[in-house]
């Protein structure tokens, strides 16, 4: 796109892959930049903060949670769906605020609220350790609102199936008593509230129906921030339920204005169609125009893969931040002195010093030291899993790495690549050392998957690694359609050329769709585990590649990179 162009159409999702529960703002003080933050749950770094000038080109600017000490609980819980839920970002008096709830499923009393702040959103160290607040009864999805008298009001979802409000002291974390604002229109799980003031009215936007096919957006308003709130007669104002649209589960919206005063909205959605079986990227962020006349209710445009809007803001790709644009791939050789890219993530915290770029004697490589913990969470010694990955951000892709392994690892040790949703839902291809029938420790290639939703997938497989292998293996995961992954392992010769492929297996994308990982999306990465063994080896990863081959925006249309947006 030309510099300072003004496109008239865009495609969804704007933030593909694991990017649910979006909250966005426009900040003129910061070079007219739009900012969005999304949920991260159990991955670290967490709370990715994206920035854009034109609402079309989005760049990862920073991770709000970028230090272990900010949320140490990420390393202390072993549930699959705990963690950092549904943030809200707001800007007030030259400072950015992100409010969120740390949720412990099954132990609501252990949940607590967090408020992070920063005077420079692109500087990791500028994001503070959080102010912690607690309520007598656990909440979800807190929202920040400053009233005209500068009182800080928090709107949140209560487990009593209602939206509540309380005052919060942002210096001390002291929270006032709760009051009920609205119970919604009768749908289950009223949540995701946001409060806005316009034309003397206070508008309360919420989600209902649960983050599933019945998901929708509803709205109410009042002359007072504390209510009583009256619902809109034409609710819901946004949903794709009871339709055959490719984008489903639309809800959890947030509204904001651009510099020309035009209104916009973001929401979460899944690209699943009504079948709701194959959606490995999980809940993603979509954009839509909003019309909001004076003293009236907002009108939200239905979400589709292709969207038209003559009022998209003018902008360019010159956005601050050290991360990459969300539609970019990876071509990494782990140069000496470099750091892990901003978009790389771990499942909870990895063991300390288990992942190192270009250690002495091994330039242009990523060293992994095996963890006792395995992909399925077994042998958890409290130190974490040696895993590093990135979000799957395109329907069609090719992900590949080269692994240089020692000639001998310890028995049952395993290194490889994985499509990972949770410890209960993932698929992997790896090299592992096992005893053969003649009781000799030998290397094998192993394919394995776990997950009750593994429909139409290959069975687990085990193949001896050729004895003439140089020890270098190219592992790849490819998606040529929206329904399955192709896993392959190919030994390389001394010159780095491919030998014959030793193993090729398929796994359904349903394996990493929904289920125990209904909040998140697929991660693609490398891992190393001893499977409980005390002796640990190190392996070296090189030539990390991720190529975006195409993005599905309907059940029949694929946008290829050269034509994207």
Secondary structure, 3 states (H helix, E strand, C coil): CCCCECCCEEECCCECCCCCCCEEEEEHHHCCEEEEECCCECEECEEEEEEECCCCCCEEEEEEECCHHHCHHHHCCCCCCCEEEEEEEEEECCEEEEEEEEECCCCHHHCEEEEEEECCCCCHHHCCCCEEECCCCCEEEEEEEECCCCCEEEEEEECCCEEEEEEECCCCCCECCCEEEECCCCCCCCEEEEEEEECCEEEEEEEECCCCCCCEEEEEEECCCCCCCEECCCCCCECCCCCCCCEEEEEEEEEEECCCCCEEEEEEEEECCCCCCCCCCCCEEEEEEEECCCCCCCEECCCCCEEECCCCCCECCCCCCCCCECCCCEEECCCCCCCCCCCCEEECCCCCCCEEECCCCCCCCEEEECECCCCCCCCCCCCCCEEEEEECCCCEEEEEEEEECCCCCCCCCEEEEEEEEECCEEEEEEEEEEECCCCCEEEEEEEEEECCCCCCCCCCEEEECCCCCCCEEEEEEEECCCCEEEEEEEEECCCCCEEEEEEEEEEEHHHHCCHHHCCCCCEEEEEEECCCCCCCCEEEEEEEEEEEEEEECCCCCEECHHHCC
